[in-house]
Amino acid sequence: MKPFNIVLHEPEMPGNTGNIGRTCVATGARLHLIEPLGFRIDEKAVKRAGLDYWDKLDVTVYDDMDDFMRRNPGAKLYYATTKGQNKYSDVHFEEGAYIMFGKESAGIPEEILVKHPGEAIRIPMNPDIRSLNLSNSAAIVLYEALRQHDFEGMETVGQLHHLHW
């Protein structure tokens, strides 16, 4: 199966990006970062959140959205946003799909979203809050995509450390 791709459009918080990077390593997903970033990729905070997994991460950094699109022609993109009309659980994620998340303070620019209403997806939540944490949102949607493909290639049965099932 082709790996899924998590795309962060101008992420601002190193801890979120580190956590998402760790989730990508755990799931075999690739991480794509579209500049400008609100931090340096070599910051301790990014690596601390990703712990000792950061060196195992397949990560690519892009100058801007145009650079991302140019280097990933034909990518099947989904845009995770609180403004989406489709629930993330109602779409079928193709193998190798790209799932984009926007920066923490503003999300994905509306200029991008209005061009792709059918691919704009949302996580249902209480209307009294603005949004979920970025790293939590990425994990929720990525694991739904993996579930749809029966977690192919992933270990699905854990082992106890001291006792046996």
PyMOL commands that set and color helices and strands:
alter all, ss='L'
color gray80, all
select helices_A, chain A and resi 14-27+44-56+65-71+88-90+110-113+117-119+134-148
alter helices_A, ss='H'
color red, helices_A
select strands_A, chain A and resi 5-9+30-34+59-62+77-80+86-87+98-101+120-122
alter strands_A, ss='S'
color yellow, strands_A
deselect
rebuild
show_as cartoon
